[in-house]
Amino acid sequence: MQHETQRKLLGYSVAKCFLLNLKIERVWQRQYAGHAEAKAEITDYIVGFYNCKRLNSPLSNLPPAVYERQMAAREPRFVSEITCPPLLTA
């Protein structure tokens, strides 16, 4: 139960950080004529810039879309392969 709570808190902090960056880099820098314009501008920012061009230090200074493609191309490894080396047979 404790791990689930920690995971939720981590997810909240990541979301809060993203939303703060969105506000600083886009929302607070512009005046919008209405809701439709704001929605279009923010969507363009997320899809066109944040996911594809903006470098993110937690992702090895790669944009999220590039990092995701690189991770998807890697051969999956099970945690047990990392933490438990194979047993040697004599």
C-alpha positions as CSV (number, residue, x, y, z in Angstrom):
1,M,0.0,0.0,0.0
2,Q,2.8,2.4,0.8
3,H,4.5,1.9,-2.6
4,E,1.2,2.6,-4.3
5,T,0.8,5.9,-2.4
6,Q,4.4,6.9,-3.3
7,R,3.8,6.1,-6.9
8,K,0.7,8.3,-6.9
9,L,2.6,11.1,-5.3
10,L,5.4,10.9,-7.8
11,G,2.8,11.0,-10.6
12,Y,1.2,14.1,-9.1
13,S,4.6,15.8,-8.8
14,V,5.5,15.1,-12.5
15,A,2.1,16.4,-13.6
16,K,2.4,19.5,-11.4
17,C,5.9,20.2,-12.9
18,F,4.6,19.8,-16.4
19,L,1.6,22.1,-15.8
20,L,3.9,24.8,-14.2
21,N,6.3,24.6,-17.2
22,L,3.2,24.9,-19.5
23,K,2.0,28.0,-17.7
24,I,5.4,29.6,-17.6
25,E,6.4,28.9,-21.2
26,R,3.1,29.3,-23.0
27,V,0.0,30.4,-21.0
28,W,1.4,33.4,-19.1
29,Q,3.2,34.7,-22.1
30,R,0.1,35.1,-24.3
31,Q,-3.3,36.8,-24.4
32,Y,-6.0,34.6,-25.8
33,A,-9.1,35.8,-27.6
34,G,-11.1,33.0,-26.3
35,H,-11.3,29.4,-25.1
36,A,-11.0,27.9,-28.6
37,E,-7.8,29.9,-29.3
38,A,-6.3,29.0,-26.0
39,K,-7.0,25.3,-26.5
40,A,-5.5,25.3,-30.0
41,E,-2.4,27.2,-28.9
42,I,-1.8,24.9,-25.9
43,T,-2.4,21.8,-28.0
44,D,0.1,23.1,-30.6
45,Y,2.6,23.7,-27.8
46,I,2.3,20.3,-26.3
47,V,2.2,18.3,-29.6
48,G,4.5,20.4,-31.7
49,F,7.1,21.7,-29.2
50,Y,7.0,20.0,-25.8
51,N,6.8,16.4,-27.0
52,C,9.0,16.8,-30.1
53,K,11.5,19.6,-29.5
54,R,11.8,20.6,-25.9
55,L,14.8,19.0,-24.2
56,N,14.1,17.3,-20.8
57,S,16.9,16.7,-18.4
58,P,15.3,13.7,-16.7
59,L,15.1,12.1,-20.2
60,S,18.8,12.4,-20.9
61,N,18.2,15.8,-22.5
62,L,16.0,14.4,-25.2
63,P,12.5,15.4,-26.1
64,P,9.8,13.0,-24.8
65,A,8.9,11.6,-28.2
66,V,12.6,10.8,-29.1
67,Y,13.2,9.3,-25.7
68,E,10.1,7.1,-26.0
69,R,11.1,5.9,-29.5
70,Q,14.6,5.0,-28.2
71,M,13.2,3.1,-25.2
72,A,10.7,1.3,-27.4
73,A,13.5,0.2,-29.8
74,R,15.6,-1.3,-27.0
75,E,15.3,-5.0,-26.3
76,P,13.3,-5.5,-23.1
77,R,15.0,-6.7,-20.0
78,F,13.4,-8.2,-17.0
79,V,14.2,-6.8,-13.6
80,S,15.5,-10.2,-12.6
81,E,18.1,-10.1,-15.3
82,I,19.4,-6.8,-13.9
83,T,19.3,-7.7,-10.2
84,C,20.0,-11.4,-10.3
85,P,22.9,-12.5,-12.5
86,P,22.4,-15.9,-14.1
87,L,23.5,-18.9,-12.0
88,L,26.7,-20.6,-13.1
89,T,26.3,-24.3,-13.7
90,A,29.3,-26.5,-13.0
